[in-house]
Amino acid sequence: MFTTQELDQARVRWQLGHQLFFGYVQALIVICAELQKHLDAGDVQAARVELERATQVLWGVSVTFKLTGDFSQAAYEGYVRPNMFEAENGFSGMWAHDHDYLVKKILRGLKPFFENPPTELEHEMQKFRQVFAVMYDSHKYVCGKFEGDAPSLLMGEEAQKSAVGMIDTFKVNRLKTLGVK
């Protein structure tokens, strides 16, 4: 059993983690727009600064995922997960318009750069790709901890894949966008 204090801490941690995530999404939209602007202008040094900023933000996302899920399974099952359903018919970050815009517009728009960065930015691009993979692994850690082989909240009981399986699929697809073969 869990205490009221543990439930409240789990709720606050979960909510704050998601609020931070959406702030990170906003930051990545702005940073990647600046990256594109500098690439279009041929300013490799300014593009390097933005790519390094994006990499640092992704480190923040990775840490935030783990921090967000740092509470007991009992608190998740007894309080956090049931309240996610009440929040928005099955709560998922995938439903956020900003996240959707980042993935479908911004990252896909940068795909030519990600696939073939200037030689001067290859080192920074490699670090960006690596932390992107770490970020997905951090998200997978939280899902695996709480959901195991259960279906994704996004897909519901009819899902063909577990929550962890869905994250693996997203990771592979996003890394392809980043030029990882």
C-alpha positions, 0 to 999 in steps of 0.5 A: 500500500502507499501513503497519501504523501507518496501518491501526491509526490508521484502525481507532482513528479509525473505532471511536472515531468510532462510540463518540462517535456512540453517546454523542451519541445518548444525549445527544440522547435525554436532551436531547430528553426534557427538551425535551419535559418543558419544552414540556409544562410550557409553559416556553419558556425552558427548552425553548430551552436544551434545543433549543440543547443539541441543536443543539450536540450535532448540531454535534459529530456533524457534526464527528465524522463527518468526523473518523471518515472522515479516512484513506485509501481504501486503509485503508478498503478493505483493513482497516476495511470488511472488519472491519465485516462481522466486527463484526456481519454488516455493521455499521451504526449503524442497528442500534443500539437507542438510535439506533432509539429516538431516531429512532422514539420521541423525534424522532417524538414531538416531531414536533408541536413540530418542525412548529409550534414556538412563535413564541419558538422559531422561530429556535432551531428553524431553527438546529436544522434547519440543523445537522441537514441539515449532519449528514446532509451530513457523513455523506454525505461519508464514505460518498461518500468510501469507497463512492461509488455502492456499495450501503449496507452496511445493504442489501447488494448487492441494494440499490436505492440507493447508500450516498449515496442511502440517506443522502439518503433518510434526510435527506429523511425526517428533515427532514420529521419536523422540519417541513421541507416 
